Amino acid sequence: MKKVSHYWQNLKNILITGGAGFIGSNFVHYWIKKYPKDNIFVLDSINYAGNINSIKHCIDSRQIKFFKGDIKERNLLIKILKDFMITDIVNFAAETHVDRSINSPSVFLETNVIGTYNLLDCFKKHWENNNKPNNWRFLHISTDEVFGSLNNEEDPFSEISPYKPRSPYSASKASSDHLVRAWNDTYELPTLVTNCSNNYGPFQFPEKLIPLTITNILKGKKIPVYGDGLNVRDWLFVEDHCRAIDKILTKASPGSTYCIGGDNEINNIELVKNICELVDKFAPVYNINLKNKSSNLINFVDDRPGHDRRYSINSSKLIKELEWQPSVKFKDGLKITLKWYLENKEWWEPLIKK
């Protein structure tokens, strides 16, 4: 892919940061399929959760141009933005695992706060140097965890919910959200912020609950469930999330924020039991010999510090303004996800050996 020296109104030159991660790689595949004429550039540091194999085919077929690097690397960012006339940034780059943030919070502050600031500042100067095009966008992908925890009677989170982060991870993401909004208010940079619920689907690193449950069953290992297992999450299939990002990037007004949820609330123990039932059902089809029922592997463990009780998202603003709806039913999404992990052991097995 050659350097891009001009910008056409109907052609995007998109920099996807964190594009080898779970949601980022799914977005790369989604965008290439829907907008094959756009130029896609991916920046990823390829840390423990970034997997080059998630986008390797796209790189080898030259559908995207890949840069191995960190959003804190200022000189690299400046060069990419200028040389390839980047018109849009979709920022997935983040440290995301709550347990890791409890043990090593400084890494989360460096990437999620300082890294986001660096990305904003470089894009701002690039935007100003090109006469502030009003159709460029900086879309920051965030989480519903910035809003804190709900009890079972409280209304779902929305765009007007107060920020009440309760972990180093969610505090760092809340900080990055505030930076993005401030750059819009102060400098009129055309930014957008999304706060999504828990995602699931292909290419998710196996430390997260759904792939962890699947891979532990296949390895005959215990399935850890925190506390009483009654913590509730709203689950969003990753491709539905990608469709929402598409709507927001192409149709939303600068300065907007949107909450994205799957309308699939379920507590952790019910979710794990559902996965166990699915694995038991599909195991014979894939010639997998399970020694016992998968549910026998469930193991309740001590709860983690500050474990949020419930997340729930009200997506009505996105549904009303941009005509988006989640299209994948939860049980169907779980089947798609399970089949992907059953058929792609070469992708996840090396990861769980680390």
N, C-alpha and C positions, 0 to 999 in steps of 0.2 A: 504494500500500500504506500503510495507516494505522499509527499507532503501536500497539504491542502492549502492553496493560496487564496481561494475565494469562498464566499458563503452564498449559497442559493437559498431563497426563502423556504422552499419545500424540502430542503435536504439538511439533515442534522449531522453534525460531527460530535458524537456523544462520547464523553469520557465517563466510564463506569468504574468507580473506585470500589475495591473489594469485590471485583467481578469474578473471582475464583472461589468465593465463599458460597454458602448455601443459597441464599436468596439472590445474590448477585449473579451467580452462574445461571440460575433459572431465568433471570431477567435477560441475560445475554442471549440465551437460546430463544426466548420469546421474541425479543426485538429483531433478531436476525431473520426469523421466520416471517414476521409481520411486515417489517420495513427493510427488505433486502438491499435497497439502494442507499440507505444511510451508512455512514462510516462509523464503525464502532472501535473504540480504543479502551483497553482494560488495563488498569493499574492495580496491582495486588502485591503485597509483601510475601505471600505464600508462607504464612506462619502455620501453626498447627492446624487451624481450621480452614485455611485457604488451600485448595487442592487443584493443582494445575491440570490434573486429569479430568476435572469437571468441564473444562473448556478446551482441552487439547485438540479435539477435532476441529473446532472453530479456528484455532491458531494455525494448524497444519494446512487447512483448506483456504487460508488467508481471508476468511470472512471477518476476522478481527485482527487488530494489531495489539500485541501484548507487551506491557512494560512491567518488569519485576522491580518493585520499589515501594516506598512508604509515603503516605500522604504528609509526613513530616519533612520529606526531602524537598525543600523549597526550589532548589535549582532545577531538579528534575521536573517538577510541576510546571515551572515557568517555561521550560523548553517544550514540553508536550503541548501546553496551551497555545503557544505561539506557532510552533512548527506545523501543527495540524489544525490550526484555526478552530479550536474547540468552541462549539456553540452552546453546549449543554453539559452539565455535570449531574450525574445521579450518584449520590454518595452512600454506598453501602458499607464503606470501610469502618469497622468498629470492632472492639473487643466486646463480646456479648454474653459470656457465661457467668451467671451470678456467683456460683461457687468459686470460680477462679478470681472473681473480683474481691471476694471476702479475704482470700489468701494473699493476693497481690494487687492491691488497689492502685498502685502507682502506674502500672502499665495501662490501666483503663483511663486514667487521667491524661496520660501522655498521648494516647491514640485518639480517644473520643473527644477530648477538649482541645488540647494543643493541635492535634492533627486537623480537626475541623476548622479551627481558627486559621491555620496555615492555608488550607484549601480555599476558604472564603476570601482571604486576603489576596492570594494569587489570582483567583478568578475575578475579583473586583478590579484589579489593575489591568488584567487582560480585557475585561469588558469596557473599561474606561478608555483604554488605548484604541479600541475599535468603535468609538463614538457611541457607546452605551446602547447597543441594539435592543429594542424592546421585545424581541421574540427569543432572546436567549433565556435560559433557565438554570437555576441551581436548585436541585431537588434533594433534600436531606431526608434520609430514611431513619425514622426513630421508632420508639416502642411505647406501648401502653403502660409499661412499668414506671414511667416518669410520673404517673398520676397516683401511685401508691397502691393501697389495698382497699378492697370493698368487703363489706359483710354481705350476707346472703339477701338482705332486704334492700340494699342500696341500689339506686339507679345506675345503669352502665356509664362508663366514661364517655365524654363527648369533647368537642373542641373547646368548650368553656370550663372544663374541669380544672381545678387548681392543681398545681404541681406539688406532689408530696412523695418524692423518691425515698426509698427505705433501704437501699443497698448501695455500695460503691458503684456498681454497674449502672443502676438507674439514675443515680446522682450525676454520673459523668454524662449520660445521655441527656438528662435534663439540662445540664450546662451547655451542651452542644446545641440543643434546640433554641435556647435563649440567644446564643451567639448568632445563629442563622436569622432569627427574627430581628435581632438588633441591626444586622447588616442591611436588612430590608428597610427598616424604619430610618436608620441614620444615613445610609448611603443610597437608598432606593435600588439596591441590588435586587434583581428579580428572583427572589428565593421562594421556595415552597417547602413545607414541612409535613410529613405524614407520620402518624403514630399507629402502628399496627398491633394486632393481637398475635398470639403464638402461631408461628407458621409451621407447616409440616409438608413433606413431600420428598422427591428424589434429591440426592446430593447433600443431605443434611449430615453434618459431622456426628458420629455415633456417641457423643457424650450427652446429647439432648434426649429427652424422655422417650419419644416414639422410636427413633432408631436404636437407642440404647436397649429398650425392651426387646425389639426384634432381634438384634444381634446377640444379646445375652441368651435369649432362648435358643438360637441356632448354635451357640457355643456351649449350651448346657450350664450357664452361669446364673447365679442368683440375680433377680430383678429388684433393685433397691427402690423402695417407696418411702418417701419422707413422712415422718409423723404418723397421723391417722389416715393419710391418703385422701383426705377430703378437700384439699386445696383445689379450687376451681379455676380453669382456664378456658378462654374462648379460642377455638382452633380455626385457623384460616389456611386453606390449601394454597400452596405457594403460587400456582399459576393464576388463581383468582387475585392474589396480591399483585402479580405482574400486570394483570389487566387493569387493576385500579391505578397503578403507577402510570401506565400508559395514558389513561384518561386524564390524570392530574397533570402530567408533563405536557400534554398536547392541548389541553382545554382550560386549565385553571388559571385564574388571575394571579399575578405576582403578589406575594405576601399572604397567600391563603394557607390554611392548615386543614388537614383532613384526618379523621380517624377511620381506620380500615379494620373491620372485624368480620369474622366468618359466621356469626350467629350460631355458634356451636359450643355452648357451655357444657362442660363435663368435668367431674372431679377426677383426680389422678388415678384412684384405685379402679374406678369404672373404666377409664380409658385403658389401663394396663390389662384388665380382665378382657376387654373387647379385643385387644391385640392378641392375647393368649388364645382366645377362641379362634381367631382368624388363622393364626399360625398352625394350630392343630388341624384346622380344616384344609389348609393348603399344603401342609407337609407331605402327604402322600402323593399329591400331584407332582411335586418337585423331587420325589424320591428321597425325602429327608426322614431319617429314622430318629424320632424323638423317644428318649428312654421313658419319660413320664409325661403326664399332662403338663402343658406349659405353665398353668396356674400354680403348680407345685413349687415353682421357682420364685414366687413372690416373697419378698423379704422386707418387712417393715424395719426401717432404720431411724436413728435419732433425727429429729427435724433440724433443718439448717437454721442459723441465726437470721431473724428478721424475715422469715418466710411469709410472703404476701398470701393472704387467704384466698382472695378471689379477684380475677380480672374479668371485665366485661366491656364490650365496645358497642356504642350506638353509632352506626354508620349512616344515619339518615341524611346528614348533610351531603355526603358523597353520592348517595342514592338519588336524592332530589336534584342536586345541582348538575351532576355529571352522568346521571343515568347508568350507574354501575350497580351490579348485583352480584353477590357470590353465586357461582353456578354449580360448584361441585358439592354434592351432599357429603356429609362427614364420613359415613360408612363407605361410600364409593371412593372417597379420597384415601381412606385407610387401606382399602384393597389395592389401589394403584400404588401406594407407597410400599406396602408389604411386597407386592410383586416385584417392584424395582429392586428392593434389597435382596430378594431371593435370586434375582437374575443378574445381579451385579456385585457378586462377592469380591471380584478382583479390585473393585473400587474401594470397598470399606474394610476388607480384612487387613490390609497393611496398616490401616489407621489405628486399629485396636491393639496392635502389637507394640505400639510406641509407648 
